[in-house]
Amino acid sequence: MTEEKTDIPNSPSLVKLEMEHKIEMENNEQENTWRSLCLVVNKNAVQFFVQVGIIFLVMCFAVFKLITNESCEVQTTYMSLLTLCIGIIAPQPTFKKK
């Protein structure tokens, strides 16, 4: 099968829409990147890894304090902190539709 190529000229409104879309995509890309002298990173990725790192440090601190403290009154505070962090990380349960 051979395909016939037809050169249909694009209408001016279609060309304008394509250019607007291209400019919008470039603007979105620039808004989501942080540029430095020697580094270009995705803003969302940096925020994600910083949040995960902070939660990990808080969880490690809570576990350490649970292990080292003997007092039950103090342990409830750190247990609450630990379960809060786990609740932030764990996804909410949902029903899956078949």
Number of C-alpha atoms within 10 A of each C-alpha: 3 4 5 6 6 6 6 6 7 9 8 9 9 10 12 12 11 12 12 12 12 12 12 12 12 11 11 11 12 13 11 13 15 14 12 8 5 5 7 10 12 14 14 12 12 12 11 10 11 12 11 12 12 12 18 15 11 16 20 13 15 20 16 12 16 19 10 9 12 10 9 9 9 12 18 12 13 20 16 12 17 19 13 13 17 14 11 10 12 8 8 7 6 6 5 5 4 3
